[in-house]
C-alpha cells in the first residue's frame, strides 16, 4: 500500500486485552504514577491517521521507571533506548505512557511537556519514518503529544479500545451534540451522544444479499453516517423473496423466463441490477444524508480490501472462505471490530430438512478469530481458487442451477442480533463486564434451551492471524491475503 502523508485527526486503537493489561499496570490501586511504552503501527487514511497498538512494554517500578531528575518519575535511558530500537526495527511509532489521577479529564503537566521538548526530537530522528510521542492516561481519559517525522507536532484526538463495549477515550468530555428530531425515539435509548457516534461511523457490509440487505436497511435507519457495501453479484429472480429493496425489474424477470430464448435470458442476467446498487438505493431511501460507497466487486481484491482499513466496524454477510480469510485479517491487522453473520438450512438425502439455524459470530482484535475456530477451510480456499471450468472438471459443482436453501426470516434473525450488538457496543450501552459469545439460533430445536446455543470462541497461542506474533496490529506492515 502506497505511503500517504500523515494527517489528522490522530487516533490510537488498542485491542481490549492489551488495554486491560495496561490499565491494571497503570492503576493497581496504589494511587501512584506508573509507566510503559506502546509500539504502534502507523496507518494514514483519508479519515486521518491511526496508531495501531502492536507492542506493549511495561516499565518495572524502581528498575525501568524511577525517580525523576526534573519531574516525579521517568523512564530510564536504558529502557527508552531499548524500546526505541525495538520500534525502529519493526517500523513502529514510539509512545511513552504514564498516568495521572482523575477520571474523565487529563492533560500533561508543564514538567511533562518540557521533558518532551528535551527528548522527543532526538527519538523522532532515531525512528526516522514514524512518530515519537507521549500519552498520559487518567481512569477514563487520555491525552497525547505526537512529534512527527516531518518536524510537525500533533495532539492525539482519541483512543479507541476495540472490545465489548467499544470504548472511546478523550482528553476531556466532548461537547454535547445537537439533538436531531428525526431520531428522537431511538436517541431516548442511547442519548444524543450515542446518535452522534452513529453519525460519525464508517461501517462496511460485505455481501449485499439476504442478510446483507437487511443489515444495510437497519444501519441506515439507525443513522450511521457512512456505509461501504461490497458485493460482485447482480440480482437474480431467486433473490427477490429475500433481498430487501429488490424489485422484479432489477432481475429483468420477463427476460429470464425459462420459456424465453437462451440469448435473451443471458442478456437479462447481464443487464440485471447489481446488488450493491439496490443496497445503495435502499440506504438512501432510509436516510437521505447517508454516504454510501457501492462497490460491485469482491472483497478479496486488493484495492477493495484496502478501502476498508479505516472502517469502524465490519459486517461479514458473504460466505466464501476467501471473504472470511480477508475480513478476519482486516479485523486483526487493522484493529477493527466486526461480526460474521449467516443462516443455513441443512438438507439430507431425499431433500429432507435436517437442521435450520442462524449464526452471529462477533470478531474483534484478539477475539473470535475465524482461523482459530476452524471456520476457514484450507480445502475450500483451494477449491475457490479454481476456475469455473476446473470446478466442473473436478466435479466440485454438479449443477450450477442448484441454489442453497434460504429464507428471509432466518437472515433477519442473524442480521437483527448482529446489528443490536453493534448498536449497543458503539453507543456505550453494554456493561463493562459484558462477555461476548458466539450464538446459534435453532428454531426447530425441541426445547427452549436448545434453541439458542452460546459458545466462547477458542484462541490459539501463536496464531498467525490474531496473536501478537501474527497479524495483530500490523497495519500496513504485512500484505492482506487478497488475490
C-alpha positions, 0 to 999 in steps of 0.5 A: 500500500502506497505511503500517504502523508500523515494527517489528522485527526490522530487516533490510537486503537488498542485491542481490549486485552492489551488495554486491560493489561495496561490499565491494571499496570497503570492503576493497581490501586496504589494511587501512584504514577506508573509507566510503559511504552506502546509500539504502534503501527502507523496507518494514514487514511483519508479519515486521518491517521491511526496508531495501531497498538502492536507492542506493549512494554511495561516499565518495572517500578524502581528498575525501568521507571524511577525517580525523576531528575526534573519531574516525579518519575521517568523512564530510564535511558536504558529502557527508552533506548531499548524500546526505541530500537525495538520500534525502529526495527519493526517500523513502529511509532514510539509512545511513552505512557504514564498516568495521572489521577482523575477520571474523565479529564487529563492533560500533561503537566508543564514538567511533562511537556518540557521533558518532551521538548528535551527528548522527543526530537532526538527519538523522532530522528532515531525512528526516522519514518514514524512518530515519537510521542507521549500519552498520559492516561487518567481512569477514563481519559487520555491525552497525547503529544505526537512529534512527527517525522516531518518536524510537525507536532500533533495532539492525539484526538482519541483512543479507541479500545476495540472490545465489548463495549467499544470504548472511546477515550478523550482528553476531556468530555466532548461537547454535547451534540445537537439533538436531531428530531428525526431520531428522537425515539431511538436517541431516548435509548442511547442519548444524543451522544450515542446518535452522534457516534452513529453519525460519525461511523464508517461501517462496511457490509460485505455481501449485499444479499439476504442478510446483507440487505437487511443489515444495510436497511437497519444501519441506515435507519439507525443513522450511521453516517457512512456505509461501504457495501461490497458485493460482485453479484447482480440480482437474480429472480431467486433473490427477490423473496429475500433481498430487501429493496429488490424489485422484479425489474432489477432481475429483468424477470420477463427476460429470464423466463425459462420459456424465453430464448437462451440469448435473451435470458443471458442478456437479462442476467447481464443487464440485471441490477447489481446488488450493491446498487439496490443496497445503495438505493435502499440506504438512501431511501432510509436516510437521505444524508447517508454516504454510501460507497457501492462497490460491485466487486469482491472483497478479496481484491486488493484495492477493495480490501484496502478501502476498508482499513479505516472502517469502524466496524465490519459486517461479514454477510458473504460466505466464501472462505476467501471473504472470511480469510480477508475480513478476519485479517482486516479485523486483526491487522487493522484493529477493527471490530466486526461480526460474521453473520449467516443462516443455513438450512441443512438438507439430507438425502431425499431433500429432507430438512435436517437442521435450520439455524442462524449464526452471529459470530462477533470478531474483534482484535484478539477475539473470535478469530475465524482461523482459530475456530476452524471456520476457514477451510484450507480445502475450500480456499483451494477449491475457490481458487479454481476456475469455473471450468476446473470446478466442473472438471473436478466435479466440485459443482454438479449443477450450477442451477442448484441454489442453497436453501434460504429464507428471509426470516432466518437472515433477519434473525442473524442480521437483527442480533448482529446489528443490536450488538453493534448498536449497543457496543458503539453507543456505550450501552453494554456493561463493562463486564459484558462477555461476548459469545458466539450464538446459534439460533435453532428454531426447530430445536425441541426445547427452549434451551436448545434453541439458542446455543452460546459458545466462547470462541477458542484462541490459539497461542501463536496464531498467525492471524490474531496473536501478537506474533501474527497479524495483530496490529500490523497495519500496513506492515504485512500484505492482506491475503487478497488475490 
